[in-house]
Amino acid sequence: MQDRKLPMSEPRPSHSEEPPEFDTAFRRELRDLMRWRRDVRHFRSDSVDRALVMACLEEACKGPSVGNSQPWRFVFVDTPDARAKVKANFESANADALASYHGEKAERYARLKLSGLDIAPVQIAVFAELDGAEGDGLGARTMPETKAYSVVAAIQCLWLLLRAEGLGLGWVSILEPERLSADLAAEPGWRFVGYLCIGWPTEAQERPELEREGWQARLPLEHFVKEV
Ligand SMILES: Cc1cc2nc3c(=O)[nH]c(=O)nc-3n(C[C@H](O)[C@H](O)[C@H](O)COP(=O)(O)O)c2cc1C
């Protein structure tokens, strides 16, 4: 994959601009972006310009959020000490997960690579601010979990933005969330949502790794849709 020009160095559109027309070529490329986004666990060791990640993060923060509360909080995990704590947390949670499977399934689980923690040059713990005043509770009264859903929406935007730059993102959830929050000194009221490993992928893939490894295939649209 080629390292691309920093989006921050590209001319920024002004707000007075006419709304864009998304043409057929763009729609095709958008579908390609969806198809070629992958959860990545195999990274090259080359560094990633922090400015490129920040530029993508800035755009991802334009994602939807309940009451426009923008509850996403990002903690860059840079120090060897903090990374070692996350790695130990993952290893313990992964050992527990492995113990919950038996026989052939356990053997298959043990063979999977389920994080790029050992190599990803950029690592971000993502939290949802549950007690923030922003949005004044709109939309979240009966469903407080919508704050966390909003953070997931931003992560999905980030996933696609990074992929468009040739960068890969791997989501790690095999972690004990309270231990992680304490180890990373998360603020009170922050709920852990996901741990993101970001870097240049070793290869581009059209099919999910878990499908290629025979763990879980993609399902057809009919499986997801019901009409009432
Ligand atoms: C909420 C969430 C948590 C995930 N946690 C992990 C994880 O801990 N380890 C892992 O290898 N993949 C994790 N993934 C990635 C999924 O395994 C991956 O999205 C799925 O297999 C489909 O592959 P694709 O993203 O390449 O299409 C997670 C994905 C999501 C959305």
The ligand as an SDF file (V2000), in Angstrom:
LIG
                    3D

 31 33  0  0  0  0  0  0  0  0999 V2000
  -17.3960   -4.2280   18.3800 C   0  0  0  0  0  0  0  0  0  0  0  0
  -16.3020   -5.0070   17.6810 C   0  0  0  0  0  0  0  0  0  0  0  0
  -15.3490   -5.6800   18.4340 C   0  0  0  0  0  0  0  0  0  0  0  0
  -14.3400   -6.4260   17.8040 C   0  0  0  0  0  0  0  0  0  0  0  0
  -13.3670   -7.0500   18.5500 N   0  0  0  0  0  0  0  0  0  0  0  0
  -12.3900   -7.7410   17.9270 C   0  0  0  0  0  0  0  0  0  0  0  0
  -11.3280   -8.3540   18.6570 C   0  0  0  0  0  0  0  0  0  0  0  0
  -11.2190   -8.2520   19.8750 O   0  0  0  0  0  0  0  0  0  0  0  0
  -10.3830   -9.0360   17.9710 N   0  0  0  0  0  0  0  0  0  0  0  0
  -10.4500   -9.1800   16.6140 C   0  0  0  0  0  0  0  0  0  0  0  0
   -9.5730   -9.8270   16.0320 O   0  0  0  0  0  0  0  0  0  0  0  0
  -11.4230   -8.5840   15.8910 N   0  0  0  0  0  0  0  0  0  0  0  0
  -12.3720   -7.8650   16.5180 C   0  0  0  0  0  0  0  0  0  0  0  0
  -13.3290   -7.2390   15.7780 N   0  0  0  0  0  0  0  0  0  0  0  0
  -13.2820   -7.3050   14.3150 C   0  0  0  0  0  0  0  0  0  0  0  0
  -14.2110   -8.3600   13.7850 C   0  0  0  0  0  0  0  0  0  0  0  0
  -13.6840   -9.6470   14.0290 O   0  0  0  0  0  0  0  0  0  0  0  0
  -14.3890   -8.1240   12.2670 C   0  0  0  0  0  0  0  0  0  0  0  0
  -15.0060   -6.8840   12.0850 O   0  0  0  0  0  0  0  0  0  0  0  0
  -15.2220   -9.2070   11.6140 C   0  0  0  0  0  0  0  0  0  0  0  0
  -14.5950  -10.4370   11.6870 O   0  0  0  0  0  0  0  0  0  0  0  0
  -15.4970   -8.8880   10.1400 C   0  0  0  0  0  0  0  0  0  0  0  0
  -14.2950   -8.6410    9.4700 O   0  0  0  0  0  0  0  0  0  0  0  0
  -14.0540   -7.2850    8.6820 P   0  0  0  0  0  0  0  0  0  0  0  0
  -14.1560   -6.1580    9.6960 O   0  0  0  0  0  0  0  0  0  0  0  0
  -12.7030   -7.4100    8.0940 O   0  0  0  0  0  0  0  0  0  0  0  0
  -15.1530   -7.1630    7.6610 O   0  0  0  0  0  0  0  0  0  0  0  0
  -14.3220   -6.4920   16.3990 C   0  0  0  0  0  0  0  0  0  0  0  0
  -15.2820   -5.8000   15.6420 C   0  0  0  0  0  0  0  0  0  0  0  0
  -16.2560   -5.0580   16.2720 C   0  0  0  0  0  0  0  0  0  0  0  0
  -17.2630   -4.3050   15.4450 C   0  0  0  0  0  0  0  0  0  0  0  0
  1  2  1  0
  2  3  1  0
  2 30  2  0
  3  4  2  0
  4  5  1  0
  4 28  1  0
  5  6  2  0
  6  7  1  0
  6 13  1  0
  7  8  2  0
  7  9  1  0
  9 10  1  0
 10 11  2  0
 10 12  1  0
 12 13  2  0
 13 14  1  0
 14 15  1  0
 14 28  1  0
 15 16  1  0
 16 17  1  0
 16 18  1  0
 18 19  1  0
 18 20  1  0
 20 21  1  0
 20 22  1  0
 22 23  1  0
 23 24  1  0
 24 25  2  0
 24 26  1  0
 24 27  1  0
 28 29  2  0
 29 30  1  0
 30 31  1  0
M  END
$$$$
